[in-house]
């Protein structure tokens, strides 16, 4: 990857939470950022472009895809959490999470990654979750995040020789508005061993590195930002 001043990155979920932190960090680093979100923009910056798009609607994604094909990087950070144990699974919530986390990633990558490969360089980062390893009451959510890991490894193998890297960053419980979402009532976040929640800016810093020239040898990986949650205890 060349100097980020000449680079354009597409960031989904750029209006709030982890996506907003990533977009803001990349703008500070000199990237031109195109944010995709159904919500109104919350960033005011001369190098920021907001495209309103419903990422759960394949046709709406298709509407904006032609405007994204010259981007050198993609960060898929848009996400939602619905909880439910066996016997009380939320079918509509499960479908929503699949469309937003997996189908949107698939549609964006299917168009953007071949374009990157044809130019001989590109970066893709999917925001996953440590929950992908499994957690009671979050099976449907975990399944969508695990799917991102499988897609990333498969696609990374396809384009590794063409200068494109594809990775997943999987945070533990992160300090965002999602923690206050009524849809997750009864499923409190688990505080990592470091004694605090992960901060969105910490995730943004790792994403920024994975988009850099220095990270060219890292691909097909699932990298945890877990505050020690994955350590044996």
Buried (B, 14 or more C-beta within 10 A) or exposed (E): BEEBEEBBBBBBBBBBBBBBBBBBBBBEBEBBBBBBBBEEBBBEEEBBBBBBBBBBBBEBBEEBBEEBEEBBBBBBBBBBBBBBEEEEBBEEBBBBBBBBBBBBBBBBBEBBBBBBBEEEBBBBBBBBBBBBBEBEBBBBBBBBBBBBBEBBBEBBEEBBEBBBBBBBBBBBBBBBEBBEBEBBEEBEBEEBBEEEBBBBEBBBBBBBEBBBEEBEEBBBBBBBBBBEBBEEE
